[in-house]
Amino acid sequence: MPIDMLLPRIARDDDAPPMSLDDLAKLLPKLGCAVEEVAEM
């Protein structure tokens, strides 16, 4: 699932599926990259 779809679902947290540790592990590097991109702006 693309991060831009996932973040709003996490923020709403109403129908967000429970995330497995694997999902989280895959997501963390993407989150880190997104944060770095924003920081460089």
C-alpha positions in Angstrom: 0.0 0.0 0.0 1.4 3.4 -1.0 2.5 5.6 1.9 0.3 8.5 0.8 -2.8 6.2 1.2 -1.6 4.7 4.4 -0.8 7.9 6.4 -4.4 9.3 6.2 -5.7 6.0 7.3 -3.4 6.0 10.3 -4.3 9.6 11.0 -8.1 8.8 10.9 -7.6 5.4 12.7 -11.2 4.5 12.3 -11.0 1.8 9.7 -7.3 1.3 9.6 -6.4 -2.3 9.6 -4.2 -3.6 12.4 -0.6 -3.4 11.1 1.7 -6.3 11.4 5.3 -5.8 12.5 6.3 -6.7 8.9 4.2 -3.9 7.5 5.7 -1.5 10.0 9.2 -2.6 9.2 8.6 -2.0 5.5 7.0 1.3 6.2 9.7 2.8 8.4 12.4 3.2 5.7 9.7 4.9 3.4 8.7 7.2 6.3 12.4 8.1 6.9 12.8 8.9 3.2 9.6 11.1 3.2 10.8 12.9 6.3 14.2 13.6 4.7 12.6 14.9 1.5 10.4 17.3 3.4 13.4 18.4 5.6 15.4 19.2 2.4 12.6 21.5 1.0 
